[in-house]
Structures are given as structure tokens and as C-alpha cells.
Amino acid sequence: MSTVASVGVRPSTSRVGARAMILAAGRGERMRPLTDDTPKPLLAVRGKPLMQWPLEALARGGFGQVVVNTAWLGEQIEQRFGARLACAGGAPVSLAYSHEGRDFGGALETAGGIVRALPLLDDIFWVAAGDVFAPQFAYTQDALERFADSGLLAHLWLVPNPPHNPNGDFGLSADGLALDVPPGETPRYTFSTIGLYRAELFTLPYCPIDRGNPQGTPAALAPLLRAAMRAGRVGAALYEGDWTDVGTPQRLAALNHGAY
């Protein structure tokens, strides 16, 4: 198998300007037939590819080095954005790609994909999904610095539960920790997919996969997060701005017609 390929960027040792990762490897089954010929992150939302919204938001926050993982029709994503994207309201973004589909024949799930991309990331990094629309979310240096000083392994932004996820994913304590609690025990919120992470979360004892994931082992993120939550090492905050998981053609149409 080939190694993860970097395009036009070098690893940074500084917190400021730290890298980010956009998750763009999913098949988008619920979006079919729209995703039969187009990867979901390239579907148009209000005049631009869905994935361009978080890329531009990261650029506005000063995070101009982004790793994108791909699988389904991933070559289209690299062809569309290339190694450098000019962003309105921010500096250009330099892009690197981790092509899971090319290297392993399919997506490695969220944690597997992050571990695969670790050689291209910093010790602390942002992660966001390329198929979530959150146009008002601000990726800030202050948030990065607070997280870096916290000693936590992750910090997640949670959102009020949408109709398609009424029971939520995680609880939120009064002192800002994410909680692994069952439905009904305490209010739970939906994970927005936006988070800050420390590379330590993707090592033992939380994750057994070797750095760089040379075997292409698929792995989900939720079990790692839940284990770290039980250890009190995941922070969280509630985000109440516009947010849509663009998971169905109906939600995409609603966004483009101003219903969200």
C-alpha cells in the first residue's frame, strides 16, 4: 500500500496556525442518487461546494493548512480544490490529501482515517466534517490555545438535537465536560462533528492502531471518545448557531431554498 501523500505543506511545530482535517471520505448512501457521480462534499450549497464552507471558515480563523481524507470519488475532490484554495475573507488554504480509497479500496471510518492522517497533522488539530453546514461557526486561535492548555484529549462542540437524532449523543456537565451517559439519564446533545483533538487520543490505551494506519484498519471515533469521557478527558460546549447535517437530498434542498 502507498503511504499518505502530502501536497504542498510541511508539519508545523507551533500551536498557532495548527493544521485542521476535513472528513470527506464517506459514500453518502442516503444522498443517492445525487452522490452516485459526485462526492457529497462537492454538492452545491448556496452557490459553492459544501466542503468549501468549513475550508473558508478555517481560513478566516488563521488555520490555513488542511488535510482532507477521501475515498468515494476522492479524485474529484482533489481535482476541484487542488493544493491551494483562495478563500474570501481569509488567506489561501494549503491542502494535503489522504486518499483512503486509492490506498485501501474504501473509507477507514473516522478514527481510522484520522490515524492514517496523523503524520500530516500537528499534536493538536481541528477536525470537521465536509458534509456539515455550519456557516457561522468560528474556528478561533483562542479556542485552540485554551484546549492546548487544558490537558484534555478532545473538545467537542455539541448542538441541540435535530429531528433525525432526537436522543442526542453525549451529555454536557456544568463544568464543561462531555459525558458518556445513556438516553434519559440527563439531557444529551448531538455531536456537531466539529472538535479539537490531541494526537494522544489516537494512541494506546484509547486506540491500538499504529500511527499512520499502515494496514488500513477501519475504526470508529465514538468508542475512543467514550473511553476518554469516562476518564474525564473530553471537554464540550454547546453551539447554537445554524447547523445542518446535510444527510439527505431533502435537507440539501431545504438549505438551498432557505428553509434552514
Contacts in CASP RR format, 6 or more apart in sequence:
PFRMAT RR
TARGET T0000
AUTHOR 0000-0000-0000
METHOD contacts of the structure
MODEL  1
MSTVASVGVRPSTSRVGARAMILAAGRGERMRPLTDDTPKPLLAVRGKPL
MQWPLEALARGGFGQVVVNTAWLGEQIEQRFGARLACAGGAPVSLAYSHE
GRDFGGALETAGGIVRALPLLDDIFWVAAGDVFAPQFAYTQDALERFADS
GLLAHLWLVPNPPHNPNGDFGLSADGLALDVPPGETPRYTFSTIGLYRAE
LFTLPYCPIDRGNPQGTPAALAPLLRAAMRAGRVGAALYEGDWTDVGTPQ
RLAALNHGAY
1 103 0 8 1.000
1 104 0 8 1.000
1 214 0 8 1.000
1 216 0 8 1.000
2 102 0 8 1.000
2 103 0 8 1.000
3 214 0 8 1.000
4 98 0 8 1.000
4 99 0 8 1.000
4 103 0 8 1.000
4 116 0 8 1.000
4 117 0 8 1.000
4 119 0 8 1.000
4 120 0 8 1.000
4 212 0 8 1.000
5 96 0 8 1.000
5 97 0 8 1.000
5 98 0 8 1.000
5 99 0 8 1.000
6 96 0 8 1.000
6 120 0 8 1.000
7 78 0 8 1.000
7 82 0 8 1.000
7 83 0 8 1.000
7 94 0 8 1.000
7 95 0 8 1.000
7 96 0 8 1.000
7 97 0 8 1.000
8 83 0 8 1.000
8 84 0 8 1.000
8 94 0 8 1.000
8 95 0 8 1.000
8 96 0 8 1.000
9 19 0 8 1.000
9 65 0 8 1.000
9 94 0 8 1.000
9 95 0 8 1.000
9 96 0 8 1.000
9 120 0 8 1.000
11 19 0 8 1.000
11 119 0 8 1.000
11 120 0 8 1.000
11 121 0 8 1.000
11 122 0 8 1.000
12 18 0 8 1.000
12 19 0 8 1.000
12 65 0 8 1.000
12 122 0 8 1.000
13 122 0 8 1.000
15 122 0 8 1.000
15 124 0 8 1.000
15 144 0 8 1.000
15 145 0 8 1.000
15 148 0 8 1.000
16 141 0 8 1.000
16 144 0 8 1.000
17 62 0 8 1.000
17 63 0 8 1.000
17 64 0 8 1.000
17 65 0 8 1.000
17 141 0 8 1.000
17 144 0 8 1.000
18 63 0 8 1.000
18 65 0 8 1.000
18 122 0 8 1.000
18 124 0 8 1.000
18 125 0 8 1.000
18 126 0 8 1.000
18 144 0 8 1.000
19 63 0 8 1.000
19 65 0 8 1.000
19 66 0 8 1.000
19 67 0 8 1.000
19 120 0 8 1.000
19 121 0 8 1.000
19 122 0 8 1.000
19 125 0 8 1.000
19 126 0 8 1.000
20 58 0 8 1.000
20 63 0 8 1.000
20 64 0 8 1.000
20 65 0 8 1.000
20 66 0 8 1.000
20 67 0 8 1.000
20 125 0 8 1.000
20 126 0 8 1.000
20 127 0 8 1.000
20 128 0 8 1.000
20 139 0 8 1.000
21 66 0 8 1.000
21 67 0 8 1.000
21 68 0 8 1.000
21 69 0 8 1.000
21 114 0 8 1.000
21 117 0 8 1.000
21 121 0 8 1.000
21 125 0 8 1.000
21 126 0 8 1.000
21 127 0 8 1.000
21 128 0 8 1.000
22 41 0 8 1.000
22 51 0 8 1.000
22 54 0 8 1.000
22 55 0 8 1.000
22 66 0 8 1.000
22 67 0 8 1.000
22 68 0 8 1.000
22 69 0 8 1.000
22 127 0 8 1.000
22 128 0 8 1.000
22 129 0 8 1.000
22 130 0 8 1.000
23 69 0 8 1.000
23 110 0 8 1.000
23 113 0 8 1.000
23 127 0 8 1.000
23 128 0 8 1.000
23 129 0 8 1.000
23 130 0 8 1.000
23 193 0 8 1.000
24 39 0 8 1.000
24 40 0 8 1.000
24 41 0 8 1.000
24 51 0 8 1.000
24 68 0 8 1.000
24 69 0 8 1.000
24 70 0 8 1.000
24 74 0 8 1.000
24 77 0 8 1.000
24 130 0 8 1.000
24 131 0 8 1.000
25 69 0 8 1.000
25 70 0 8 1.000
25 71 0 8 1.000
25 72 0 8 1.000
25 74 0 8 1.000
25 100 0 8 1.000
25 101 0 8 1.000
25 106 0 8 1.000
25 107 0 8 1.000
25 108 0 8 1.000
25 113 0 8 1.000
26 39 0 8 1.000
26 40 0 8 1.000
26 71 0 8 1.000
26 72 0 8 1.000
26 107 0 8 1.000
26 131 0 8 1.000
27 35 0 8 1.000
27 71 0 8 1.000
27 72 0 8 1.000
27 107 0 8 1.000
28 35 0 8 1.000
28 40 0 8 1.000
28 72 0 8 1.000
28 131 0 8 1.000
28 247 0 8 1.000
29 35 0 8 1.000
30 247 0 8 1.000
30 248 0 8 1.000
31 40 0 8 1.000
31 43 0 8 1.000
31 246 0 8 1.000
31 247 0 8 1.000
31 248 0 8 1.000
31 249 0 8 1.000
31 252 0 8 1.000
34 40 0 8 1.000
34 43 0 8 1.000
34 249 0 8 1.000
34 252 0 8 1.000
35 43 0 8 1.000
35 72 0 8 1.000
37 73 0 8 1.000
38 73 0 8 1.000
38 76 0 8 1.000
39 70 0 8 1.000
39 72 0 8 1.000
39 73 0 8 1.000
39 74 0 8 1.000
39 76 0 8 1.000
39 77 0 8 1.000
40 50 0 8 1.000
40 130 0 8 1.000
40 131 0 8 1.000
40 246 0 8 1.000
40 247 0 8 1.000
41 49 0 8 1.000
41 50 0 8 1.000
41 51 0 8 1.000
41 77 0 8 1.000
41 130 0 8 1.000
41 131 0 8 1.000
42 49 0 8 1.000
42 50 0 8 1.000
42 51 0 8 1.000
42 76 0 8 1.000
42 77 0 8 1.000
42 80 0 8 1.000
43 49 0 8 1.000
43 50 0 8 1.000
43 246 0 8 1.000
43 252 0 8 1.000
44 50 0 8 1.000
44 256 0 8 1.000
45 53 0 8 1.000
45 133 0 8 1.000
45 246 0 8 1.000
45 252 0 8 1.000
45 255 0 8 1.000
45 256 0 8 1.000
46 255 0 8 1.000
46 256 0 8 1.000
49 80 0 8 1.000
50 130 0 8 1.000
50 131 0 8 1.000
50 133 0 8 1.000
50 246 0 8 1.000
51 68 0 8 1.000
51 77 0 8 1.000
51 81 0 8 1.000
51 130 0 8 1.000
51 131 0 8 1.000
52 81 0 8 1.000
52 85 0 8 1.000
53 133 0 8 1.000
53 134 0 8 1.000
53 135 0 8 1.000
54 128 0 8 1.000
54 129 0 8 1.000
54 130 0 8 1.000
54 132 0 8 1.000
54 134 0 8 1.000
54 137 0 8 1.000
55 66 0 8 1.000
55 81 0 8 1.000
55 85 0 8 1.000
55 87 0 8 1.000
55 93 0 8 1.000
56 87 0 8 1.000
56 88 0 8 1.000
56 89 0 8 1.000
56 90 0 8 1.000
57 134 0 8 1.000
57 135 0 8 1.000
57 137 0 8 1.000
57 138 0 8 1.000
57 139 0 8 1.000
58 64 0 8 1.000
58 66 0 8 1.000
58 93 0 8 1.000
58 126 0 8 1.000
58 128 0 8 1.000
58 139 0 8 1.000
59 85 0 8 1.000
59 87 0 8 1.000
59 89 0 8 1.000
59 90 0 8 1.000
59 91 0 8 1.000
59 92 0 8 1.000
59 93 0 8 1.000
60 87 0 8 1.000
60 89 0 8 1.000
60 90 0 8 1.000
60 138 0 8 1.000
60 139 0 8 1.000
61 90 0 8 1.000
61 138 0 8 1.000
61 139 0 8 1.000
61 140 0 8 1.000
61 141 0 8 1.000
62 90 0 8 1.000
62 91 0 8 1.000
62 139 0 8 1.000
62 141 0 8 1.000
63 126 0 8 1.000
63 139 0 8 1.000
64 91 0 8 1.000
64 92 0 8 1.000
64 93 0 8 1.000
64 94 0 8 1.000
65 93 0 8 1.000
65 94 0 8 1.000
65 96 0 8 1.000
66 93 0 8 1.000
66 94 0 8 1.000
66 95 0 8 1.000
66 96 0 8 1.000
67 95 0 8 1.000
67 96 0 8 1.000
67 97 0 8 1.000
67 98 0 8 1.000
67 117 0 8 1.000
67 120 0 8 1.000
67 121 0 8 1.000
68 77 0 8 1.000
68 78 0 8 1.000
68 81 0 8 1.000
68 95 0 8 1.000
68 96 0 8 1.000
68 97 0 8 1.000
68 98 0 8 1.000
69 97 0 8 1.000
69 98 0 8 1.000
69 99 0 8 1.000
69 100 0 8 1.000
69 107 0 8 1.000
69 108 0 8 1.000
69 113 0 8 1.000
69 114 0 8 1.000
69 116 0 8 1.000
69 117 0 8 1.000
70 77 0 8 1.000
70 78 0 8 1.000
70 97 0 8 1.000
70 98 0 8 1.000
70 99 0 8 1.000
70 100 0 8 1.000
70 101 0 8 1.000
70 102 0 8 1.000
71 99 0 8 1.000
71 100 0 8 1.000
71 101 0 8 1.000
71 105 0 8 1.000
71 106 0 8 1.000
71 107 0 8 1.000
71 108 0 8 1.000
72 101 0 8 1.000
72 106 0 8 1.000
72 107 0 8 1.000
74 99 0 8 1.000
74 101 0 8 1.000
74 102 0 8 1.000
75 99 0 8 1.000
75 102 0 8 1.000
77 97 0 8 1.000
78 95 0 8 1.000
78 97 0 8 1.000
78 99 0 8 1.000
81 95 0 8 1.000
82 95 0 8 1.000
83 94 0 8 1.000
83 95 0 8 1.000
84 92 0 8 1.000
84 93 0 8 1.000
84 94 0 8 1.000
84 95 0 8 1.000
85 92 0 8 1.000
85 93 0 8 1.000
85 95 0 8 1.000
86 92 0 8 1.000
87 93 0 8 1.000
96 120 0 8 1.000
98 113 0 8 1.000
98 116 0 8 1.000
98 117 0 8 1.000
98 120 0 8 1.000
100 106 0 8 1.000
100 107 0 8 1.000
100 108 0 8 1.000
100 113 0 8 1.000
100 116 0 8 1.000
100 216 0 8 1.000
101 107 0 8 1.000
103 216 0 8 1.000
104 216 0 8 1.000
107 113 0 8 1.000
107 218 0 8 1.000
108 115 0 8 1.000
108 116 0 8 1.000
108 213 0 8 1.000
108 216 0 8 1.000
108 217 0 8 1.000
108 218 0 8 1.000
108 219 0 8 1.000
109 218 0 8 1.000
109 219 0 8 1.000
109 220 0 8 1.000
109 221 0 8 1.000
110 219 0 8 1.000
110 220 0 8 1.000
110 221 0 8 1.000
111 202 0 8 1.000
111 207 0 8 1.000
111 209 0 8 1.000
111 219 0 8 1.000
111 220 0 8 1.000
111 221 0 8 1.000
111 223 0 8 1.000
111 224 0 8 1.000
112 209 0 8 1.000
112 213 0 8 1.000
112 216 0 8 1.000
112 217 0 8 1.000
112 218 0 8 1.000
112 219 0 8 1.000
113 213 0 8 1.000
113 219 0 8 1.000
114 121 0 8 1.000
114 127 0 8 1.000
114 197 0 8 1.000
114 202 0 8 1.000
114 221 0 8 1.000
115 202 0 8 1.000
115 207 0 8 1.000
115 209 0 8 1.000
115 210 0 8 1.000
115 211 0 8 1.000
115 212 0 8 1.000
115 213 0 8 1.000
115 217 0 8 1.000
115 219 0 8 1.000
116 212 0 8 1.000
116 213 0 8 1.000
116 216 0 8 1.000
117 212 0 8 1.000
118 199 0 8 1.000
118 202 0 8 1.000
118 211 0 8 1.000
118 212 0 8 1.000
119 211 0 8 1.000
119 212 0 8 1.000
121 199 0 8 1.000
122 199 0 8 1.000
123 198 0 8 1.000
123 199 0 8 1.000
123 200 0 8 1.000
124 144 0 8 1.000
124 147 0 8 1.000
124 148 0 8 1.000
124 196 0 8 1.000
124 197 0 8 1.000
124 198 0 8 1.000
124 199 0 8 1.000
125 196 0 8 1.000
125 197 0 8 1.000
125 199 0 8 1.000
126 139 0 8 1.000
126 144 0 8 1.000
126 194 0 8 1.000
126 195 0 8 1.000
126 196 0 8 1.000
126 197 0 8 1.000
127 193 0 8 1.000
127 194 0 8 1.000
127 195 0 8 1.000
127 196 0 8 1.000
127 197 0 8 1.000
128 134 0 8 1.000
128 193 0 8 1.000
128 194 0 8 1.000
128 195 0 8 1.000
129 193 0 8 1.000
129 194 0 8 1.000
131 245 0 8 1.000
131 246 0 8 1.000
131 247 0 8 1.000
132 192 0 8 1.000
132 193 0 8 1.000
132 194 0 8 1.000
132 243 0 8 1.000
132 244 0 8 1.000
132 245 0 8 1.000
132 246 0 8 1.000
133 242 0 8 1.000
133 243 0 8 1.000
133 244 0 8 1.000
133 246 0 8 1.000
133 255 0 8 1.000
133 260 0 8 1.000
134 192 0 8 1.000
134 194 0 8 1.000
134 239 0 8 1.000
134 241 0 8 1.000
134 242 0 8 1.000
134 243 0 8 1.000
134 244 0 8 1.000
135 242 0 8 1.000
136 241 0 8 1.000
136 242 0 8 1.000
137 157 0 8 1.000
137 192 0 8 1.000
137 194 0 8 1.000
137 239 0 8 1.000
137 241 0 8 1.000
137 243 0 8 1.000
143 155 0 8 1.000
143 196 0 8 1.000
144 196 0 8 1.000
147 155 0 8 1.000
147 196 0 8 1.000
150 235 0 8 1.000
151 198 0 8 1.000
151 233 0 8 1.000
152 198 0 8 1.000
152 233 0 8 1.000
152 234 0 8 1.000
152 235 0 8 1.000
153 197 0 8 1.000
153 198 0 8 1.000
153 200 0 8 1.000
153 201 0 8 1.000
153 206 0 8 1.000
153 228 0 8 1.000
153 233 0 8 1.000
153 234 0 8 1.000
154 178 0 8 1.000
154 195 0 8 1.000
154 196 0 8 1.000
154 197 0 8 1.000
154 198 0 8 1.000
154 201 0 8 1.000
154 225 0 8 1.000
154 228 0 8 1.000
154 233 0 8 1.000
154 234 0 8 1.000
154 235 0 8 1.000
155 195 0 8 1.000
155 196 0 8 1.000
155 234 0 8 1.000
155 235 0 8 1.000
155 236 0 8 1.000
155 237 0 8 1.000
156 170 0 8 1.000
156 178 0 8 1.000
156 191 0 8 1.000
156 192 0 8 1.000
156 194 0 8 1.000
156 195 0 8 1.000
156 225 0 8 1.000
156 234 0 8 1.000
156 235 0 8 1.000
156 236 0 8 1.000
156 237 0 8 1.000
157 192 0 8 1.000
157 194 0 8 1.000
157 195 0 8 1.000
157 236 0 8 1.000
157 237 0 8 1.000
157 238 0 8 1.000
157 239 0 8 1.000
158 169 0 8 1.000
158 170 0 8 1.000
158 171 0 8 1.000
158 172 0 8 1.000
158 178 0 8 1.000
158 189 0 8 1.000
158 190 0 8 1.000
158 191 0 8 1.000
158 192 0 8 1.000
158 236 0 8 1.000
158 237 0 8 1.000
158 238 0 8 1.000
158 239 0 8 1.000
159 189 0 8 1.000
159 190 0 8 1.000
159 191 0 8 1.000
159 192 0 8 1.000
159 238 0 8 1.000
159 239 0 8 1.000
159 240 0 8 1.000
159 241 0 8 1.000
159 243 0 8 1.000
160 189 0 8 1.000
160 190 0 8 1.000
160 238 0 8 1.000
160 240 0 8 1.000
161 167 0 8 1.000
161 168 0 8 1.000
161 188 0 8 1.000
161 189 0 8 1.000
161 190 0 8 1.000
162 190 0 8 1.000
162 243 0 8 1.000
162 244 0 8 1.000
162 245 0 8 1.000
164 245 0 8 1.000
165 190 0 8 1.000
165 245 0 8 1.000
167 183 0 8 1.000
167 184 0 8 1.000
167 188 0 8 1.000
168 183 0 8 1.000
168 188 0 8 1.000
168 189 0 8 1.000
168 190 0 8 1.000
169 188 0 8 1.000
169 189 0 8 1.000
169 190 0 8 1.000
169 191 0 8 1.000
169 222 0 8 1.000
170 178 0 8 1.000
170 179 0 8 1.000
170 180 0 8 1.000
170 181 0 8 1.000
170 188 0 8 1.000
170 189 0 8 1.000
170 191 0 8 1.000
170 225 0 8 1.000
170 229 0 8 1.000
170 236 0 8 1.000
171 178 0 8 1.000
171 179 0 8 1.000
171 180 0 8 1.000
171 181 0 8 1.000
171 186 0 8 1.000
171 187 0 8 1.000
171 188 0 8 1.000
171 189 0 8 1.000
171 236 0 8 1.000
172 178 0 8 1.000
172 179 0 8 1.000
172 187 0 8 1.000
172 189 0 8 1.000
172 236 0 8 1.000
172 237 0 8 1.000
172 238 0 8 1.000
173 179 0 8 1.000
176 235 0 8 1.000
176 236 0 8 1.000
176 237 0 8 1.000
177 229 0 8 1.000
177 232 0 8 1.000
177 234 0 8 1.000
177 235 0 8 1.000
177 236 0 8 1.000
178 225 0 8 1.000
178 229 0 8 1.000
178 234 0 8 1.000
178 235 0 8 1.000
178 236 0 8 1.000
179 186 0 8 1.000
179 229 0 8 1.000
180 225 0 8 1.000
180 226 0 8 1.000
180 229 0 8 1.000
180 230 0 8 1.000
181 188 0 8 1.000
189 238 0 8 1.000
192 239 0 8 1.000
192 243 0 8 1.000
193 245 0 8 1.000
194 239 0 8 1.000
200 206 0 8 1.000
201 207 0 8 1.000
201 224 0 8 1.000
201 225 0 8 1.000
201 228 0 8 1.000
202 209 0 8 1.000
202 211 0 8 1.000
202 224 0 8 1.000
203 211 0 8 1.000
205 227 0 8 1.000
206 224 0 8 1.000
206 227 0 8 1.000
206 228 0 8 1.000
207 219 0 8 1.000
207 224 0 8 1.000
209 215 0 8 1.000
209 217 0 8 1.000
209 219 0 8 1.000
225 234 0 8 1.000
228 234 0 8 1.000
242 260 0 8 1.000
244 251 0 8 1.000
244 255 0 8 1.000
244 260 0 8 1.000
245 251 0 8 1.000
246 252 0 8 1.000
246 255 0 8 1.000
251 260 0 8 1.000
254 260 0 8 1.000
END
